Amino acid sequence: CDKDSCFDAFYAQAQALGLDVGCYQYSLATTEEQARSEAQYLIDNVLRGRQFAYPIYMDCEDAAQKALGKAAMDAVIHAWCDAMEAAGYFAGAYTNGDFYRNYCSGAALSRRYTWWYAAWCREEITDYPMHQFGGETNLVRSNTVAGRVCDQDYCYVDFPAVIRAAGRNGYGGETAAETTAPEAAQENKEERTVTLTFN
């Protein structure tokens, strides 16, 4: 594991501007033990002493993980997310549609952990709490942020409210909490609620 050399500066700049931020870790873990070790590194070297109003995500897409099979990869994701939750963080997984469908049990896992779903398409996908698309290679060149073409993320859950109310991610207590929040997956565009329970 290595910490991004720009992380401290970017975090400080975001805080100075009053922006709510989250964090992700590109995972190379192929065992549960490695997943827990990665999670601990992130906690000790990046997260501790800071506040994050958005979830802490495990980025799952490495070629070595694709060779594991779904059951083993599911166990790796569970191990990482459970370690994060035990330490007081709101954890989830990030990956693309191919990995979500074919290399882990994405639909089942998304019932337990929040999901940040990457799909390179022309339209927003509202079936997940967060959807990433955009950028020069991602089909939506006309969508810009401050005049620049870049990857873009769309969030359908008020994570800052959920996370602060639950006291996760550096906002208060580090103990188990339960809260209710709007779920991103909206059937027929109707708002539903989901109970988020932290173990």
N, C-alpha and C positions, 0 to 999 in steps of 0.2 A: 504494500500500500504506500502511496505517496500522496501528500497533500498538494493540491494545485498551488503553484507559486503565487498566483494572483488572488487567492481566496481571501486573505486578510484585507487586502486593499479593496476588493469588490464589496465585501461585507461592510466595511467601514463606510464606503461611499453610499451604499444602499441605506444604511442606518442614518447617515447624515441627511439624506433626502426624504426620510420618513417612509421608505418603501418596506412593505412586508416581504420577507424572503423565506425560501425553503432551502433544501440542500439535497444533493444526490451523490451516491458513491458508485462508480463503475466497479462492478464486482467481477472478480476472477475466481471466486470460490467454487469448488467442485465437491466439497464435503461440508457437512454441518459444522464440523469443528473450524474449518476455514472461514465459513460464513460468520460464526460467532467472533472469530478473531478479527475479521474485517470490521464488524460492527463495533467492537471495542476500540479499535484503532481510530475509527471515525469519532466516537464519543470522546476519547482522550485527547485527540489532536485537533479536532475541528469544532465539535459541538459544545463541549463543556464551557460554561460561563457565558454563553451566547443565547439569544432568543430567536426562534424561528416560527413565524406565524403560519407557514405552510409545512406540509409533511416532510419527513426525511425519507428519501427513496433509495431503494436498491436498484441499480441499473443492471438488468439481466439481459444480456444479448451476446455474450462472448462465445466464440467458436467452441472452446473447451466445454462450456456448459451445454451446448447443443448435443454433445456426445453422451450426456449422462442418461438420458431417458427421462420421461415425465416424472415418475415417482421420486427419483433421486433429486431432480431439480426442484420439485415441490418441497422436499425436505430441506433443501438448502435455503429456499426462500422463507420457509417457516422459521428456520433457525435464526436467520438474520433479523427478520421482523420481530420475532419473539424477544430476542436479545435487546433490540431497540426499545420495545414496549416495556420490558422489565426495568430499563434504565430511565423511564419517564418520557419517552419520545413517541410521537405519532408516526408510525411507520407504514410504508407502502412499497409497491414495486413499480418500476418503469420498464417498459419494453415495447417492441413493435408487434404488429398483428401476427406476423409469422411465428414469432417466438411464443406469443400468448396462446396461440392455437395449437402449435405443433411440438413445442419443446417444454412446456409446463402446462399444468391444468389451470389455465388462466381464469376461466369462468368460475371454477370452484374457489380458487384463491381470492378472487375479487369479492367473494361473499364474506371473506374474513378480513382482508386488508384493502386499503384504498389503492386505486390503480391510476397510473399516469400512462396513457395509451398513445403511442406514436403511430400515425398513419399518414402516408404521403398522398394526399388527395386534394381535391379542389374545394371540398365543403367540410364544415365542422362536423365532428362526430360527437353527439351528446350522450352516448350510452355509458360513458365513464366519467368519474369525477374530474379528470383533467385529460385534455387531448392536445397533442403536439402536432403541428404541421406548419409548413411554410418554408421559406428559404429559397435560394436560387435553384437548388436541385429538386425542390419539393412542390413544384407545380403551381405555386401561387405567387408569382413574381410581382403581381400588382399589389399585394398586401405588404405594407411597410410599417415600420415602427420608427418614429422620428425621422422619416424619409429614407430609412435604410432597409434593405431586404435582409431578412433574418428568419431563423426558426421562430415560430410563435406558439404560445401555449394558451389554451382557453380553459378556464376553470368554471365549473358549474356548482361548486359547493363553497359556502362561506367558511373556508378553513380557518381564517384568522379568528372568527368568532368561536368556532368549535374548539380550536386548540387552546385559546386563552381561557374559555369557560372550563375546560377540562384540566387546566393547569399543566399542560404538556409542553415539551420543547423549551424548557427554561422559564415558563410562565407560572411560577408558583410551585405547588407540591409535586413531588416525584412519586406519588402513590397512584394506585389504580383509581380510575374515574369512569363515570358513565355519563353520556350526554346524548341529546337527540339533535340531528342536523339534517338539512335537505340532502338527499342523495342525488348524485349526478345523473344516474340512469333514469330517464324520464320516459315512461310509456305514455304514448299519446300526448306528450308535452304536459302532462299533469304532474305537479310536484308531489313527491312522496317523501316519507321520512324513514330514516334508518337509525337504529340504536347502535352507537359505536361503543363497544365494551373493551376496556383495556385490561389485560391480565397482568 
